[in-house]
Amino acid sequence: MEFYENRPRRPFIGFVLIWRALKKGYLRRKARHQLQRMNDAQLRELGVRREDIG
């Protein structure tokens, strides 16, 4: 049996999935914070209401 045949295919996929989830949450919080800092006129230009943010 060769080395590559006995090796797991994706051993760190759990860590990758956790990392992606944390990154996605971080980017979502960052975007929400940026939207909360905008005034109502800027939000209207984007087509977003203040109620949609939170």
Order of alpha helices (4+ residues) and beta strands (2+ residues): alpha-alpha-alpha
